[in-house]
């Protein structure tokens, strides 16, 4: 996987840093903690609906309808963490002396590249642990990313980012030096 991203580099580019997000930070980033109670409520109500429909002898349509909500509840409560874990396993970052490159995708590998000298905004979101996110562009008010939610990154048109980086402030300083070498 690392060789695929390195093949995207031009011969005159020098790698300054490379890495992956911290897995725990990646799985529970952004508003993940906020939506966990909602997912349990959804899943619990869907199970209640399905069990009630089953025990009361409701028509098959009600069982199928409730089954869809049970399946969605299972995914948003438990399944999304397995998908996010696979996302993490296929996510890789490289910072060169010219740009930031992100490789992601499981079956369809995608590359995002950001020319650091042409970029107007870079945001650093730092936690007390020193881990953080570096967003290449403005994140905006409604833009957030929850790992494991299919197509969320494309739906919200999120800017490229290095998520869950150890020593994010040090990496941010390296990026600043590349952007303004004086």
N, C-alpha and C positions, 0 to 999 in steps of 0.2 A: 504494500500500500504506500509506503514512504517513497518508493522508487517512482510511483505514478505521479506524485506531486512534484518530485524533483525533475521529472521529464518536462514539466511545464515551464521550467526556468530557462532563461537564455544563458548562453555560455559565459557571458560577462557578469552575471549576477553572483553575488557572494551571499551565502547563508549566514545571517547574523544570529538567528534563534530558530528553533523548531520544537514543537511539542504538541501535547494533547490537553484537553481540559481535565481538571480533577474530576474523577467519576462521581464522587458524592456530591460535589458542588453542581455538576452538570444535571444530575437526576432531580435535584431539589432546588432548582434555580427559579428566579423570578417569582411569579405568583403561585407557584406549585403549592406552597404551604397554605395559601389562602383558599384554594379550591378543594383541598382535601376534605374538609367537613361537608361541602356540597356533594362531593362524589359519594360519600357514605350515605347521605340522605337520599340521593338518587337511587343508589343500588338497593338500599333498604326498602324504600317505597316500591320499587319495581319487584323485588322479591315478595313483599307483602301482597301486591296486586296479583302476582302469578300464583302464589299459594292459595289466596282467597278464590281466584277464578277456578283453580284446579279442584279444590275441596267442595266448592258449591256447584260443581257440574256445569259451569258456564260453557257456552258454545266454543267450538274450536277457534273461531276468529279471535275471541278474547284471549285465549291461551297464546295464539301466535303473536297477537299485538303486544301482549305483556312480555312475551319471550324476547322480542326485539329490544324492549327497554331493559330487560335483565342483561342481555348481551352487551348493550351500550354501557350499562352500569358496571358490569364486570370489567370492561375495557378501561373506563375512565378511573376506576378505583384501583385496579391491579394490573391489567394488561399493559397500560401505557408505560409502566416502569420497565417492562421487558423490551418494548419497542425503543424507549429512550436509551436503554443499555446497548442495544444494537446500533443505534445512532452514534452513541459515544465511541463504540468500537471502530466505526468507520469515519471518524472525524480527525483531521490532522491539520496542523497549522505550521506555516513557515513564514518567517520574516527575513527578507533579503535586504540588501543595501538600497533597493529601489521600491519594493512593494511588499504587501502582505498577501499571502496566498492561502486559501482555505480549500481543503478537499473534504467532501462529504458525499454521502449516498451509499446505499447498500447494493442495489442491483444496477442502478444508473449512477455512475460516479460523476459528480459535478465539481467544478472548480470555480472559485470566485477569486478575483484578483483586484487589488486596490493599489493604484499608483499613489504612494504616500506624499509625493511632492505636489500633486494636483488636488489633494483632498483638502476641503475647507474645515471640516470638523472632525475631531477625535474625542470621544468621551471615555473617561475612566471611571468605572463604578467599583470602588474599593471597599472590601469588608475589613473588619478589625483583625481578621486572621492573616491579612496580607493577600488573600486570594481576591480576584476580581475579574471584571469583564472590560474589554477594550472594544468599543464600538467605533467603527470607521464610518462616520457620518452621524447625523442627528437621529436619535432613536424616536423622538416624538412622544406625545402623551399616551396614545393608545397602543403603541408598539411594545409588545412584550412577547417573550418566547417561552413556551412551556414544552420541554422535551417530551417526545412521545405522542404529541398531538399531530396527526398527519396533515401535511400541507400547510401548517400554520406559518412557517417561515415565508412561504410564497404568498399565502393569502394576505398577510399583513405587510408584505414588501419590506421586510426588515433589512436594514443595512448590514453588510458583512461585519462579523465580530469574532473576536477571540473570547470565548466564554470559559469561565472557571479556571483562570490561569493562576498558578502559584507565583508569588512575587510579581504581581501585576504592575506595581508601581515601577519596578526596575525595567520591565519590558516597555512600559509607557515612556520612560526616559530614553531608552534606546530608539524608540520610534521618533521621539521629539528631536533627537540628534540627527537622525536620518533626514527628517523633514527640514531642519534648519542647521546645517553643518557648521555654521559660523561660530 
